[in-house]
């Protein structure tokens, strides 16, 4: 049966584009612009999902994104809300949370056990015996759950972006449009968002007035004419964070918006009534029926009952009547009925109206997959239905229009407060934080003209607020128009909730909570709204209580005998609407730094490792050789011939200016004032507590120019420290960090001089360029700084060149060194070589408490210096006995070896730890560096190290360095 | 021993451009990508967004309390305010990074900055040249704002024209210079040489997702 209505103005469907899709294995057709629920309803499909716990049949309910029981998966994504999901060609949707399909769901019999499954039953039933808890958990998740994630689905990165505006207006209904226009015409940059695919809000579907189309067009024309208003439809404001950071979501991205002010004109959520079988397919909110008619041109029912408590219900009846639905009755909860013109129009349409009546029950059809009638009951003086005087009415649909609650989640998240206003019988904002504004129905204003006026008022107020913020005034905005107060009867009923002995009157459809559940929870002592929420889980389902929280509060207030204001409400937290994890994950940035030699490393298939944010060659693999052998061979070639390592990651700093030497004397522990131009010195830096934070070499290029080579991992922080001290001391220095601007390589080994000689005119002879010298010249045609260093314990030259020449110089060195058997070596070989030479690595062989004395580098402290950073602390520390000392350890071959950080144990106490270890050194036996108690630091002392398996390894303290103690090879 | 001549400078993303089939030409000592095997070769300005590598243009950093007067003596129009810029005669730009710190980048094939650098050899006083090797990428086209909004938490519409801002793009510290001309939105991004391959690959992914492409270096500054 096709329930599609003839074309109507303003409909959202494109009848020229038919869309074929599948649902539960069957093929259907709809139109582009349909959502899944509307397209299925148009095909007379009423059973759209199963409920969370009892697996009861559920159908279309709100058509506003709150139909938590109409969730589907499409093979790729899951938990898609059927009342928001656009149909597209090829869509193959299946309902979630069923066993064996929607029609024949094997779990539909859960309902029979409903009386044994009261609220909170699982808290009490499934905690013992503890061994069975995994079984309980596993099966409960299967029975009562949502969709399953498809692990094979690897979505493309969704973009995340930033946006900025003066004023964010949430909701493009009449109030939001008016607010945006007022603010935009005041000169503000306005971003207007609406979660629906088209603007207009309730103007598009609710008011049933043919004049509204042109009215909406008029507002939209003014929006378009205002160049500073950006309209984003299909975009929800999901969360408000401090300083007007707002998370916006559309179907493909997360936008982090920085606004200067926020205006919420997001309207209201229509609230359901609670009566027997109020959850079955065919029972829906009046607004859902109107959306079906006006947006999707679908006839909701053939014969309907309207349950009303406001004028909106009468409009629903009129819309249904106009759409060809036989409206069997309007049951008005109010004894006095509707006082407006709408009552007369309903009467003229021949629709019977029953004042002071409610719906006692929806009468289910076969399998409860649709309804076949309703019982109308007069209400007694207490508002309870008189079931003894029930009147049965045949119908296939019940539309409920009994009240509203503001869509004010963002206001709450921003720190706003709400108060229950009896003139509208709903919550309205009572306190709005600075820069937050509300308008329209969210503000308790319901008349259409009033809503537009309220939007204009709020937009102007926002503009005035921001003008004050911009100016040098005291920040108090000028007084604006008074807030508009609702006139006429309240649009909401104070208690549209009716008891049912059968426990089929649902308050929360997400969680299958019925009225008795609340009475039970209250009886158990959960008489506070936050406690009640956690015990019953009301409002904790996918719709986050948008259709249940208000009724839950009404119920609790009545159970407590308190007012709604005294009862309070639960806390709104982001996200206001469900957000897919795909959007939250989005595109991620993982910055990575590469040296200019990186393409060459890639060609050599180097195994790369992360060092901080750098990527460096760990070693260069060779066919048939293990990692350890490759590393050992690389190191051995440095000892035997010549090796080349990319040290471009080292920090490279320039210290220039008249005070450069004096500045370095303060920063480092050593002396630099009398350092000769063209020479290097080791530099050791401490923090103010005397702890080592950095070491490097300082090259003097001129009287007022120094070049510092700093550690890879510490340079960024160390440079910031330098800048901080330069400011504090007010010294005439200029600091520059050229780390990424320069390539650097170390050519080291007995033949390094010969290899380099081929490429430079700099005199490399030991007399002209001795150990610890620095020269400026060229290498392979590129301007270069050459440093005579000995980190790996061999004759060596660090070559620093502009990054853009780096690869050329490296390749030239490789070529020039070919006849000397030059080979590249990686970070691991370098670590081994420097360990053999006894050179520490700050951060590996030191920790956050290590002083120069402990690390045995106190020789780097200048004697008699008046000041350096950390000096005073070191003077104090030095008055105490040392608690540890960095030493070398050797191991006999074949000994089970410890790893770095394994503990040294003496007399049953921790007496130190391994900081570095090389199982396979070029010396022919394993070596290590370790902190030990000072009484164990004497060379030759045996120490025991506890291994992971609890056994012990034995090493022997050795004097450092292990290799070439006279440093003859590097000179 | 034969000393090699000065080699051409190499962009940090040279290999990435080569992998796209770029043809290179050495202009002013820099190997510039001048052609790609795509339709964009023939379009001066992409309709969506284009990404262009201009790394390797001659650059010069100057610091010291005599820097401003020295530059003025070289007839350079020195910007007065920090982060302000002025054009250089060869199509390049000078930016004031601090009270007495300046950054100069020459135009494509321009000789002005190299000449200044040579002049520095005979400098005196408190003037220090700082080696600058930043990569330079140019984002241009009508959708350039979308690329920036996906990578940078800065409101570029609120910034004054031709003023450099330092911020993070895709998590990397960058200098960004609004360099629009002929009503084509354009931004020049200076980034550390070492971070350039990462940033380039990230920007290419986003640019291509917006229907844009990598474009060859234009004849002069955009």
Interface residues (C-beta under 8 A of the other chain):
Chain A: X157 X159 X160 X161 X162 X163 X164 X256 X258 X587 X589 X590 X591 X592 X593 X594 X595 X596 X598 X599 X614 X648 X654 X656 X657 X658 X704 X705 X732 X734 X736 X738 X739 X740 X741 X742 X757 X758 X759 X760 X761 X778 X780 X781 X782 X802 X803 X804 X805 X806 X807 X808 X812
Chain B: X1 X3 X4 X5 X6 X7 X9 X10 X11 X12 X14 X15 X55 X56 X61 X63 X64 X65 X100 X101 X126 X128 X130 X131 X132 X133 X134 X146 X149 X150 X151 X152 X153 X154 X155 X157 X158 X170 X171 X172 X192 X193 X194 X195 X197 X198 X199 X202 X205 X206 X209
